[in-house]
Amino acid sequence: MARKRQSQGSCMYCGKEMSKGGISRHLKSCSARQDAMADAAGDKEQALYHLQVQDAERGDYWLHLEMSGNATLQQLDKYLRAIWLECCGHLSTFFIGGAWSGMEVAMNRQIDRVFDMTDVLDHIYDFGASSETKIKYVGKRKGVPLTKHPIALMARNVIPAAPCQECGQPAAWLCTQCIYEHDMSGFLCDEHGQAHPHDDYGGVMVYVNSPRVGMCGYAGPAEPPY
């Protein structure tokens, strides 16, 4: 059986694109990141955690984040909502020991305390049409944060390629009516998306870089909040 091709992503420091498997190694040696760390050197050093975040279903959507150890899960939850998940103000929670079946972790818990307890954390957004996210501890360093914010985006997957269901060209739009009522992929190129006749479920929506695209009316923008 052929192995599944790894998703691709890009480094936020140098812009280099590479496979999901290579990005962690790259971030350790990226010269642009090393230069940024050297420029930020100072007295206010703290523990900074490297976290790999990915959708739990397929793993094609992923982020590499650097997060201050004194920041909280609530701040991580807000970031995930902003870049990936927020559509209708649904509830969310974190678990240690497995999504749904593990121990729920309070949103005010600091990151350094959480990753003293575990190397893997699960996040669930929306207890109906749920989006499940897995957060893995990769490592930590002592240094000065490279941003004034509690989280820095270090790398991110590029949007997965999807062929238009009509012609096979790269998708730019998504029709959830095609998915739910016609058992089709729902992906449409720019030409077929703009001419598509379905207008239930809010009509066609832009295909955005988020594992929640097409769920519960989610339409992005799927951009980092800072």
RAKANOR-V899839 format. One record per helix or strand of 2 or more residues. SS is the DSSP state (~ for helix, > for strand). FROM is the first residue (numbers start at 0). TO is the last residue. Records with the same first field share a line. If there is no record, write none. Layout:
SS->FROM-TO  FROM-TO
//
This chain:
>->7-10  16-18  45-54  61-67  91-95  102-104  119-124  130-142  150-156  172-173  186-187  204-205
~->19-28  30-38  72-84  110-116  175-181  189-193  199-201
//
